[in-house]
Amino acid sequence: MNVSHRLVVVTAIFVTCLITANVIAVKIISIGPLVLPAAIIIFPLSYIFGDILTEVYGYRQARRVIWLGFFCNLVFVVFAWIGQILPAAPFWGEQAAYETILGYTSSGVSLLRLLTASFCGYFAGEFANSFVLAKMKVLTKGRWLWSRTIGSTIVGEGLDTLIFITFAFIGTSSFALVMVLHHWLAKVGIEAMATPFTYAAINYLKKKEAIDTYDYETNFNPFRILD
């Protein structure tokens, strides 16, 4: 099967955004009254490129890329952990800093709990985002792209945020439902502001690839990786 170099670029950016978000999420930033992880500046881009994948190439291709993102992130997490447990050189005094940034522990929350919450949120959010966009495209007969990109993000980012924050922090002093609302509003706001970019990227790819996929008879089972 021939793979377009443009699809490879979109896939690479999607995966890079995902992994970068997981690294910089340990920093907490303050924007006015909102207290958010630094990942807020890049994580929504993974949903924007997820929209581009589904709108141009269809749900099947988006499903493959979502799974690829999962496996790439898993590789990163495993080797970051291996790097953490390897004995540090006697002259290297940055073990604590390494563990703080790449150790995935916060407010007494275990590594396993954070990773489970992150992966569950990622799967639910990304697949919901792609599913909603694909279905809305068929229902609207390809019209009103803005409604699909924003509507799918409202659902996908909402599920992702709710699942991650609830699973990761419920029962700890860090948990508050207002966190879910702040994260969700910020992510949806970024998606809405990026609508002109999304339009430009989608129109460019549809023209260059000579493709505009509609998922009329698609099997939306997220586990049909090889379909």
LUMPA-912451 format. One record per residue (C-alpha): y, z, x; residue in one letter. Coordinates in steps of 0.2 Angstrom, whole numbers. Each point is the difference from the previous one (the first is absolute). Layout:
residues N
<rec><north>Y</north><up>Z</up><east>X</east><aa>A</aa></rec>
...
//
This chain:
residues 227
<rec><north>0</north><up>0</up><east>0</east><aa>M</aa></rec>
<rec><north>17</north><up>-5</up><east>7</east><aa>N</aa></rec>
<rec><north>12</north><up>15</up><east>1</east><aa>V</aa></rec>
<rec><north>19</north><up>-4</up><east>-1</east><aa>S</aa></rec>
<rec><north>10</north><up>7</up><east>15</east><aa>H</aa></rec>
<rec><north>13</north><up>6</up><east>-13</east><aa>R</aa></rec>
<rec><north>-14</north><up>10</up><east>-9</east><aa>L</aa></rec>
<rec><north>-4</north><up>8</up><east>17</east><aa>V</aa></rec>
<rec><north>18</north><up>5</up><east>3</east><aa>V</aa></rec>
<rec><north>2</north><up>8</up><east>-17</east><aa>V</aa></rec>
<rec><north>-16</north><up>9</up><east>3</east><aa>T</aa></rec>
<rec><north>5</north><up>6</up><east>17</east><aa>A</aa></rec>
<rec><north>17</north><up>7</up><east>-7</east><aa>I</aa></rec>
<rec><north>-9</north><up>8</up><east>-14</east><aa>F</aa></rec>
<rec><north>-12</north><up>10</up><east>11</east><aa>V</aa></rec>
<rec><north>14</north><up>4</up><east>13</east><aa>T</aa></rec>
<rec><north>11</north><up>7</up><east>-14</east><aa>C</aa></rec>
<rec><north>-15</north><up>11</up><east>-6</east><aa>L</aa></rec>
<rec><north>-4</north><up>7</up><east>17</east><aa>I</aa></rec>
<rec><north>18</north><up>3</up><east>5</east><aa>T</aa></rec>
<rec><north>3</north><up>9</up><east>-16</east><aa>A</aa></rec>
<rec><north>-15</north><up>12</up><east>4</east><aa>N</aa></rec>
<rec><north>7</north><up>3</up><east>17</east><aa>V</aa></rec>
<rec><north>18</north><up>4</up><east>-4</east><aa>I</aa></rec>
<rec><north>-4</north><up>9</up><east>-16</east><aa>A</aa></rec>
<rec><north>0</north><up>17</up><east>10</east><aa>V</aa></rec>
<rec><north>19</north><up>0</up><east>1</east><aa>K</aa></rec>
<rec><north>9</north><up>6</up><east>-15</east><aa>I</aa></rec>
<rec><north>17</north><up>-7</up><east>-3</east><aa>I</aa></rec>
<rec><north>14</north><up>4</up><east>-12</east><aa>S</aa></rec>
<rec><north>10</north><up>-13</up><east>-10</east><aa>I</aa></rec>
<rec><north>13</north><up>9</up><east>-10</east><aa>G</aa></rec>
<rec><north>-10</north><up>12</up><east>-12</east><aa>P</aa></rec>
<rec><north>-16</north><up>-9</up><east>4</east><aa>L</aa></rec>
<rec><north>-12</north><up>7</up><east>12</east><aa>V</aa></rec>
<rec><north>-13</north><up>-13</up><east>5</east><aa>L</aa></rec>
<rec><north>-12</north><up>-6</up><east>14</east><aa>P</aa></rec>
<rec><north>7</north><up>-12</up><east>12</east><aa>A</aa></rec>
<rec><north>-14</north><up>-12</up><east>-5</east><aa>A</aa></rec>
<rec><north>11</north><up>-3</up><east>-16</east><aa>I</aa></rec>
<rec><north>9</north><up>-13</up><east>10</east><aa>I</aa></rec>
<rec><north>-15</north><up>-11</up><east>3</east><aa>I</aa></rec>
<rec><north>-15</north><up>4</up><east>-11</east><aa>F</aa></rec>
<rec><north>8</north><up>-9</up><east>-15</east><aa>P</aa></rec>
<rec><north>-1</north><up>-16</up><east>10</east><aa>L</aa></rec>
<rec><north>-19</north><up>1</up><east>-1</east><aa>S</aa></rec>
<rec><north>2</north><up>-2</up><east>-19</east><aa>Y</aa></rec>
<rec><north>13</north><up>-14</up><east>2</east><aa>I</aa></rec>
<rec><north>-12</north><up>-9</up><east>11</east><aa>F</aa></rec>
<rec><north>-14</north><up>4</up><east>-12</east><aa>G</aa></rec>
<rec><north>10</north><up>-8</up><east>-14</east><aa>D</aa></rec>
<rec><north>2</north><up>-15</up><east>11</east><aa>I</aa></rec>
<rec><north>-18</north><up>-1</up><east>4</east><aa>L</aa></rec>
<rec><north>-5</north><up>1</up><east>-19</east><aa>T</aa></rec>
<rec><north>13</north><up>-11</up><east>-6</east><aa>E</aa></rec>
<rec><north>-3</north><up>-14</up><east>12</east><aa>V</aa></rec>
<rec><north>-18</north><up>1</up><east>5</east><aa>Y</aa></rec>
<rec><north>-7</north><up>10</up><east>-15</east><aa>G</aa></rec>
<rec><north>-10</north><up>16</up><east>-3</east><aa>Y</aa></rec>
<rec><north>-15</north><up>-5</up><east>10</east><aa>R</aa></rec>
<rec><north>9</north><up>-2</up><east>16</east><aa>Q</aa></rec>
<rec><north>11</north><up>15</up><east>-3</east><aa>A</aa></rec>
<rec><north>-16</north><up>10</up><east>-2</east><aa>R</aa></rec>
<rec><north>-6</north><up>-6</up><east>17</east><aa>R</aa></rec>
<rec><north>16</north><up>5</up><east>8</east><aa>V</aa></rec>
<rec><north>0</north><up>17</up><east>-8</east><aa>I</aa></rec>
<rec><north>-17</north><up>4</up><east>7</east><aa>W</aa></rec>
<rec><north>5</north><up>-7</up><east>17</east><aa>L</aa></rec>
<rec><north>15</north><up>12</up><east>-1</east><aa>G</aa></rec>
<rec><north>-12</north><up>15</up><east>-4</east><aa>F</aa></rec>
<rec><north>-12</north><up>-4</up><east>15</east><aa>F</aa></rec>
<rec><north>15</north><up>-3</up><east>12</east><aa>C</aa></rec>
<rec><north>7</north><up>17</up><east>-5</east><aa>N</aa></rec>
<rec><north>-17</north><up>8</up><east>2</east><aa>L</aa></rec>
<rec><north>-1</north><up>-7</up><east>18</east><aa>V</aa></rec>
<rec><north>17</north><up>7</up><east>4</east><aa>F</aa></rec>
<rec><north>-4</north><up>17</up><east>-7</east><aa>V</aa></rec>
<rec><north>-17</north><up>2</up><east>9</east><aa>V</aa></rec>
<rec><north>7</north><up>-5</up><east>17</east><aa>F</aa></rec>
<rec><north>16</north><up>11</up><east>-2</east><aa>A</aa></rec>
<rec><north>-12</north><up>14</up><east>-4</east><aa>W</aa></rec>
<rec><north>-11</north><up>-4</up><east>15</east><aa>I</aa></rec>
<rec><north>16</north><up>-1</up><east>11</east><aa>G</aa></rec>
<rec><north>4</north><up>17</up><east>-7</east><aa>Q</aa></rec>
<rec><north>-16</north><up>9</up><east>5</east><aa>I</aa></rec>
<rec><north>-2</north><up>-8</up><east>17</east><aa>L</aa></rec>
<rec><north>4</north><up>13</up><east>13</east><aa>P</aa></rec>
<rec><north>19</north><up>-2</up><east>6</east><aa>A</aa></rec>
<rec><north>4</north><up>-2</up><east>19</east><aa>A</aa></rec>
<rec><north>6</north><up>16</up><east>8</east><aa>P</aa></rec>
<rec><north>17</north><up>-7</up><east>3</east><aa>F</aa></rec>
<rec><north>2</north><up>-7</up><east>-18</east><aa>W</aa></rec>
<rec><north>9</north><up>13</up><east>-11</east><aa>G</aa></rec>
<rec><north>2</north><up>-10</up><east>-16</east><aa>E</aa></rec>
<rec><north>-16</north><up>4</up><east>-9</east><aa>Q</aa></rec>
<rec><north>9</north><up>10</up><east>-13</east><aa>A</aa></rec>
<rec><north>12</north><up>-14</up><east>-3</east><aa>A</aa></rec>
<rec><north>-14</north><up>-12</up><east>-2</east><aa>Y</aa></rec>
<rec><north>-9</north><up>11</up><east>-12</east><aa>E</aa></rec>
<rec><north>16</north><up>2</up><east>-10</east><aa>T</aa></rec>
<rec><north>3</north><up>-19</up><east>-2</east><aa>I</aa></rec>
<rec><north>-17</north><up>-7</up><east>0</east><aa>L</aa></rec>
<rec><north>-11</north><up>15</up><east>-5</east><aa>G</aa></rec>
<rec><north>4</north><up>-2</up><east>-19</east><aa>Y</aa></rec>
<rec><north>2</north><up>19</up><east>-3</east><aa>T</aa></rec>
<rec><north>14</north><up>7</up><east>-10</east><aa>S</aa></rec>
<rec><north>4</north><up>16</up><east>-9</east><aa>S</aa></rec>
<rec><north>-18</north><up>6</up><east>3</east><aa>G</aa></rec>
<rec><north>-8</north><up>-15</up><east>-9</east><aa>V</aa></rec>
<rec><north>-15</north><up>-6</up><east>9</east><aa>S</aa></rec>
<rec><north>-3</north><up>-17</up><east>8</east><aa>L</aa></rec>
<rec><north>-14</north><up>-5</up><east>-12</east><aa>L</aa></rec>
<rec><north>10</north><up>5</up><east>-15</east><aa>R</aa></rec>
<rec><north>15</north><up>-10</up><east>5</east><aa>L</aa></rec>
<rec><north>-10</north><up>-16</up><east>5</east><aa>L</aa></rec>
<rec><north>-10</north><up>1</up><east>-17</east><aa>T</aa></rec>
<rec><north>16</north><up>2</up><east>-10</east><aa>A</aa></rec>
<rec><north>8</north><up>-15</up><east>10</east><aa>S</aa></rec>
<rec><north>-15</north><up>-12</up><east>-2</east><aa>F</aa></rec>
<rec><north>-2</north><up>4</up><east>-18</east><aa>C</aa></rec>
<rec><north>18</north><up>-2</up><east>-4</east><aa>G</aa></rec>
<rec><north>0</north><up>-17</up><east>10</east><aa>Y</aa></rec>
<rec><north>-15</north><up>-7</up><east>-9</east><aa>F</aa></rec>
<rec><north>6</north><up>5</up><east>-17</east><aa>A</aa></rec>
<rec><north>18</north><up>-6</up><east>3</east><aa>G</aa></rec>
<rec><north>-3</north><up>-16</up><east>9</east><aa>E</aa></rec>
<rec><north>-14</north><up>-6</up><east>-12</east><aa>F</aa></rec>
<rec><north>10</north><up>5</up><east>-15</east><aa>A</aa></rec>
<rec><north>15</north><up>-9</up><east>7</east><aa>N</aa></rec>
<rec><north>-10</north><up>-16</up><east>3</east><aa>S</aa></rec>
<rec><north>-9</north><up>1</up><east>-17</east><aa>F</aa></rec>
<rec><north>16</north><up>3</up><east>-10</east><aa>V</aa></rec>
<rec><north>9</north><up>-14</up><east>8</east><aa>L</aa></rec>
<rec><north>-14</north><up>-12</up><east>-2</east><aa>A</aa></rec>
<rec><north>-2</north><up>4</up><east>-18</east><aa>K</aa></rec>
<rec><north>18</north><up>-1</up><east>-4</east><aa>M</aa></rec>
<rec><north>1</north><up>-17</up><east>9</east><aa>K</aa></rec>
<rec><north>-13</north><up>-7</up><east>-12</east><aa>V</aa></rec>
<rec><north>8</north><up>8</up><east>-15</east><aa>L</aa></rec>
<rec><north>18</north><up>-6</up><east>4</east><aa>T</aa></rec>
<rec><north>-7</north><up>-17</up><east>5</east><aa>K</aa></rec>
<rec><north>9</north><up>2</up><east>17</east><aa>G</aa></rec>
<rec><north>17</north><up>4</up><east>-6</east><aa>R</aa></rec>
<rec><north>11</north><up>15</up><east>3</east><aa>W</aa></rec>
<rec><north>-6</north><up>4</up><east>18</east><aa>L</aa></rec>
<rec><north>11</north><up>15</up><east>1</east><aa>W</aa></rec>
<rec><north>-9</north><up>8</up><east>-14</east><aa>S</aa></rec>
<rec><north>-16</north><up>-1</up><east>8</east><aa>R</aa></rec>
<rec><north>5</north><up>6</up><east>18</east><aa>T</aa></rec>
<rec><north>9</north><up>15</up><east>-7</east><aa>I</aa></rec>
<rec><north>-12</north><up>3</up><east>-14</east><aa>G</aa></rec>
<rec><north>-15</north><up>0</up><east>11</east><aa>S</aa></rec>
<rec><north>9</north><up>11</up><east>12</east><aa>T</aa></rec>
<rec><north>4</north><up>13</up><east>-13</east><aa>I</aa></rec>
<rec><north>-18</north><up>2</up><east>-4</east><aa>V</aa></rec>
<rec><north>-7</north><up>-2</up><east>18</east><aa>G</aa></rec>
<rec><north>13</north><up>11</up><east>9</east><aa>E</aa></rec>
<rec><north>-1</north><up>13</up><east>-14</east><aa>G</aa></rec>
<rec><north>-19</north><up>1</up><east>2</east><aa>L</aa></rec>
<rec><north>1</north><up>1</up><east>19</east><aa>D</aa></rec>
<rec><north>13</north><up>13</up><east>0</east><aa>T</aa></rec>
<rec><north>-8</north><up>11</up><east>-14</east><aa>L</aa></rec>
<rec><north>-17</north><up>-1</up><east>8</east><aa>I</aa></rec>
<rec><north>5</north><up>3</up><east>18</east><aa>F</aa></rec>
<rec><north>12</north><up>14</up><east>-3</east><aa>I</aa></rec>
<rec><north>-11</north><up>9</up><east>-13</east><aa>T</aa></rec>
<rec><north>-16</north><up>-1</up><east>11</east><aa>F</aa></rec>
<rec><north>9</north><up>4</up><east>16</east><aa>A</aa></rec>
<rec><north>11</north><up>14</up><east>-5</east><aa>F</aa></rec>
<rec><north>-5</north><up>8</up><east>-16</east><aa>I</aa></rec>
<rec><north>-3</north><up>19</up><east>2</east><aa>G</aa></rec>
<rec><north>12</north><up>0</up><east>15</east><aa>T</aa></rec>
<rec><north>18</north><up>6</up><east>2</east><aa>S</aa></rec>
<rec><north>5</north><up>-18</up><east>3</east><aa>S</aa></rec>
<rec><north>-6</north><up>-7</up><east>-17</east><aa>F</aa></rec>
<rec><north>13</north><up>-3</up><east>-13</east><aa>A</aa></rec>
<rec><north>-1</north><up>-13</up><east>-14</east><aa>L</aa></rec>
<rec><north>18</north><up>-5</up><east>4</east><aa>V</aa></rec>
<rec><north>-7</north><up>-7</up><east>17</east><aa>M</aa></rec>
<rec><north>-10</north><up>-12</up><east>-10</east><aa>V</aa></rec>
<rec><north>16</north><up>-6</up><east>-10</east><aa>L</aa></rec>
<rec><north>11</north><up>-1</up><east>15</east><aa>H</aa></rec>
<rec><north>-13</north><up>-10</up><east>10</east><aa>H</aa></rec>
<rec><north>-4</north><up>-12</up><east>-15</east><aa>W</aa></rec>
<rec><north>19</north><up>-3</up><east>-4</east><aa>L</aa></rec>
<rec><north>4</north><up>-4</up><east>18</east><aa>A</aa></rec>
<rec><north>-15</north><up>-12</up><east>2</east><aa>K</aa></rec>
<rec><north>4</north><up>-9</up><east>-16</east><aa>V</aa></rec>
<rec><north>18</north><up>-1</up><east>5</east><aa>G</aa></rec>
<rec><north>-4</north><up>-8</up><east>16</east><aa>I</aa></rec>
<rec><north>-11</north><up>-13</up><east>-8</east><aa>E</aa></rec>
<rec><north>14</north><up>-4</up><east>-13</east><aa>A</aa></rec>
<rec><north>13</north><up>-2</up><east>14</east><aa>M</aa></rec>
<rec><north>-12</north><up>-11</up><east>10</east><aa>A</aa></rec>
<rec><north>-3</north><up>-12</up><east>-15</east><aa>T</aa></rec>
<rec><north>11</north><up>-14</up><east>7</east><aa>P</aa></rec>
<rec><north>-11</north><up>1</up><east>16</east><aa>F</aa></rec>
<rec><north>-16</north><up>0</up><east>-10</east><aa>T</aa></rec>
<rec><north>6</north><up>-15</up><east>-10</east><aa>Y</aa></rec>
<rec><north>5</north><up>-10</up><east>16</east><aa>A</aa></rec>
<rec><north>-17</north><up>4</up><east>9</east><aa>A</aa></rec>
<rec><north>-10</north><up>-5</up><east>-15</east><aa>I</aa></rec>
<rec><north>9</north><up>-16</up><east>-4</east><aa>N</aa></rec>
<rec><north>-1</north><up>-5</up><east>19</east><aa>Y</aa></rec>
<rec><north>-19</north><up>3</up><east>0</east><aa>L</aa></rec>
<rec><north>-3</north><up>-8</up><east>-16</east><aa>K</aa></rec>
<rec><north>9</north><up>-16</up><east>6</east><aa>K</aa></rec>
<rec><north>-7</north><up>0</up><east>18</east><aa>K</aa></rec>
<rec><north>-18</north><up>4</up><east>-6</east><aa>E</aa></rec>
<rec><north>1</north><up>-11</up><east>-15</east><aa>A</aa></rec>
<rec><north>-9</north><up>14</up><east>-10</east><aa>I</aa></rec>
<rec><north>4</north><up>11</up><east>-15</east><aa>D</aa></rec>
<rec><north>-15</north><up>10</up><east>-5</east><aa>T</aa></rec>
<rec><north>-4</north><up>6</up><east>-17</east><aa>Y</aa></rec>
<rec><north>-14</north><up>13</up><east>-3</east><aa>D</aa></rec>
<rec><north>-7</north><up>-7</up><east>-16</east><aa>Y</aa></rec>
<rec><north>-18</north><up>3</up><east>3</east><aa>E</aa></rec>
<rec><north>1</north><up>13</up><east>15</east><aa>T</aa></rec>
<rec><north>-12</north><up>14</up><east>1</east><aa>N</aa></rec>
<rec><north>11</north><up>15</up><east>3</east><aa>F</aa></rec>
<rec><north>-13</north><up>11</up><east>7</east><aa>N</aa></rec>
<rec><north>8</north><up>8</up><east>15</east><aa>P</aa></rec>
<rec><north>-17</north><up>1</up><east>9</east><aa>F</aa></rec>
<rec><north>-4</north><up>-18</up><east>0</east><aa>R</aa></rec>
<rec><north>6</north><up>-2</up><east>18</east><aa>I</aa></rec>
<rec><north>-9</north><up>-16</up><east>4</east><aa>L</aa></rec>
<rec><north>4</north><up>-9</up><east>-17</east><aa>D</aa></rec>
//
